[in-house]
Amino acid sequence: MQYFIFIMEMNVTRFESDTDTEVMVQLVRHISDQHPEEPFRSVVEKAIQQLEGAFACAFKSNRFPGEIVATRRGSPLIVGIKTPHGLDSDYIPVQYR
């Protein structure tokens, strides 16, 4: 991630912390700025292709209201969906109360 921090600092990206998560978000934003015509999913795909290591993330953006893009590499990703009905899962039985 240090490489991306260096590159993005050269492009005057301002970081609020030194976490990998913030770097990922800023990378998605940077790619979205560079390719404003790209759909959100494509933007996230371009960003994660540049990452190393394991992660599990869900991305939302004001630029793409009503959309969420979830991705993972090497880590589990569980997404909860609120519903009045039960939801079957391959591994974990899910119940709502």
Wavefront OBJ file of the C-alpha trace (Angstrom):
o trace
v 0.000 0.000 0.000
v 2.928 2.359 0.530
v 3.362 2.643 -3.253
v -0.221 3.871 -3.648
v 0.130 6.308 -0.765
v 3.215 7.787 -2.447
v 1.567 8.022 -5.879
v -1.625 9.505 -4.512
v 0.238 11.994 -2.327
v 2.019 13.132 -5.483
v -1.450 13.788 -6.940
v -2.289 15.882 -3.853
v -4.666 13.331 -2.344
v -5.171 14.198 1.293
v -5.201 11.317 3.778
v -6.950 11.532 7.137
v -5.287 8.363 8.483
v -2.626 5.843 7.535
v -4.912 2.818 7.211
v -5.064 0.493 4.217
v -8.829 0.958 4.157
v -8.535 4.676 3.504
v -6.002 4.052 0.754
v -8.459 1.667 -0.925
v -11.258 4.235 -0.756
v -9.031 6.993 -2.103
v -7.869 4.713 -4.916
v -11.494 4.022 -5.925
v -12.192 7.759 -5.813
v -9.099 8.538 -7.881
v -10.069 6.016 -10.565
v -13.640 7.325 -10.576
v -12.304 10.864 -11.080
v -10.090 9.692 -13.949
v -12.902 7.680 -15.606
v -16.193 9.463 -14.806
v -18.080 7.513 -17.480
v -17.245 4.107 -15.945
v -19.915 2.208 -13.996
v -19.257 1.825 -10.273
v -18.532 -1.893 -10.546
v -15.856 -1.277 -13.191
v -14.257 1.432 -11.068
v -14.000 -0.916 -8.073
v -12.691 -3.739 -10.278
v -9.922 -1.475 -11.621
v -8.984 -0.494 -8.083
v -8.830 -4.000 -6.627
v -6.698 -5.221 -9.520
v -3.994 -2.926 -8.157
v -4.191 -4.221 -4.584
v -2.143 -6.916 -2.918
v -3.072 -9.141 -0.004
v -6.343 -10.296 1.491
v -9.369 -8.065 1.940
v -13.152 -8.065 2.101
v -14.907 -4.764 1.433
v -18.208 -3.247 0.415
v -18.064 0.091 -1.375
v -20.766 2.769 -1.561
v -20.530 6.152 -3.246
v -22.530 9.362 -3.444
v -21.741 9.353 -7.157
v -23.615 6.062 -7.587
v -26.684 6.270 -5.330
v -28.505 3.026 -4.668
v -25.486 0.912 -5.589
v -23.090 -1.129 -3.481
v -20.159 -3.164 -4.767
v -18.821 -5.959 -2.560
v -15.521 -7.693 -3.230
v -13.140 -10.029 -1.482
v -9.807 -11.723 -1.947
v -8.747 -14.445 0.463
v -11.017 -13.230 3.267
v -14.616 -14.128 4.043
v -17.319 -11.603 3.252
v -20.727 -11.760 4.889
v -23.408 -9.303 3.858
v -26.541 -8.939 5.941
v -29.856 -8.058 4.342
v -32.717 -7.051 6.595
v -35.925 -8.838 5.717
v -38.942 -10.121 7.604
v -38.358 -13.598 6.131
v -35.701 -16.211 6.826
v -32.771 -16.530 4.478
v -31.147 -19.840 3.601
v -27.393 -20.106 3.356
v -25.067 -22.858 2.211
v -23.025 -22.745 5.403
v -24.738 -20.775 8.136
v -28.459 -20.900 8.920
v -29.665 -17.304 9.121
v -32.649 -16.321 11.250
v -34.205 -12.912 11.760
v -36.078 -11.863 14.893
l 1 2 3 4 5 6 7 8 9 10 11 12 13 14 15 16 17 18 19 20 21 22 23 24 25 26 27 28 29 30 31 32 33 34 35 36 37 38 39 40 41 42 43 44 45 46 47 48 49 50 51 52 53 54 55 56 57 58 59 60 61 62 63 64 65 66 67 68 69 70 71 72 73 74 75 76 77 78 79 80 81 82 83 84 85 86 87 88 89 90 91 92 93 94 95 96 97
